[in-house]
Amino acid sequence: METDWLLGFAGGLMIGGAAALYLLVNGRIMGASGILGGLLDGSDRAHWPERLSFLAGLIGVPLLLAPLWAPETHLTGNPAVIVAGGLLTGIGTRLANGCTSGHGVCGISRLAPRGIAATVFYILAGGVTVVLFRHVWGLI
């Protein structure tokens, strides 16, 4: 029996648990793009240590775990595609006023219409992007 779904399930539990804990402890939504954006644009200066700690954990924990276990990925070897994907994701999170953690995880769990709508549209946009870049243009 395939057990790859267990990794996705475990990851979902960890993200959901982290979002719930962040909301309970801080009284704010755990949106990674908002946390990063607040550091970059200097808004909400009072919470910069918390924001920096969150981002350090977001980046540091995978780096610490990578030597122990590195899952197989199907990421493209084309650096231009990786950079373009990162830039487009950043632009999209600014346009949508949030990212998958803010809208998808936290918004849907609170039954927020804005979070549900944003999630539907970014899932559709991701599907269209994969079809275009992989099946139409053959770039990934």
Secondary structure by P-SEA (a helix, b strand, c coil): ccaaaaaaaaaaaaaaaaaaaaaaaccccccaaaaaaaaaacccccaaaaaaaaaaaaccccccccccccccccccccaaaaaaaaaaaaaaaaaaccccccccccccccccaaaaaaaaaaaaaaaaaaaaaccccccc
